[in-house]
C-alpha cells in the first residue's frame, strides 16, 4: 500500500500569518494554483481511494489534486480536521504574544503540554486521538498495489507522521509541512508504514526554495 499524505494549499490566513484551525477559510488564488500543480503531478498516478478533511481548503485541494474525472470519488472524515485553536483562531502571532505569551512559548517549545484556550480549543494529544483512527479508517482494506490520497492539515499531518516515525509529540516541529506538500508512505497497513518522502513540494518549489507558511 502506498499513501500520499498531503496538506492543503495556501489560504489568505496562511499568507498573513494568522492562526488557522477549524474556521473554514478557503484557498487563496496562490493555494488554488498550488493544488492544480499537485494535480498535474498526480495525473498519472492510479489513486484507489481519496479521503480529505471536510474543511473547504482541504476539500478543494483534494478536488484539484484528483482532477475532474476522479473528484466524485472523494470521501471526507471529520477526524482529519485541523486542530481547534479556540481563542487563537484568526490572530497573528504578535497578537497572541501580547495576550497569551506563556502559552505561545510552550506551543513552540513543548507543544504536547498545550491546551488551546477557549471554546473549541484542543491539544495535539486530542488531535492525535481523532486523526489517527481517521487515518486508519482511510487505510482499511487497501492491498499491496493500492494507492491512498489523504488531504489534511499541518497539525494533523504532523501528529500522524510523529506516530509513524515513532517520535514523541514534543518533536512535531522538527520537520516541515508546506502548502500542498506530499509525504509518501509505504507499508502493509497503517501500523507498518515507512516514510519514503517527507515534505516533498517539487511540484511548486525548487529543491533549494523555501515553501513555508507563517502560522499553523
JOVEN-V721864 format. One record per helix or strand of 2 or more residues. SS is the DSSP state (A for helix, B for strand). FROM is the first residue (numbers start at 1). TO is the last residue. If there is no record, write none. Layout:
ss	from	to
SS	FROM	TO
SS	FROM	TO
This chain:
ss	from	to
B	2	7
A	12	16
A	29	42
B	49	52
A	56	66
A	71	73
B	75	76
A	78	80
A	86	88
A	93	99
A	101	109
A	111	113
A	124	139
B	147	152
A	154	165
A	169	174
B	182	186
A	190	192
B	194	200
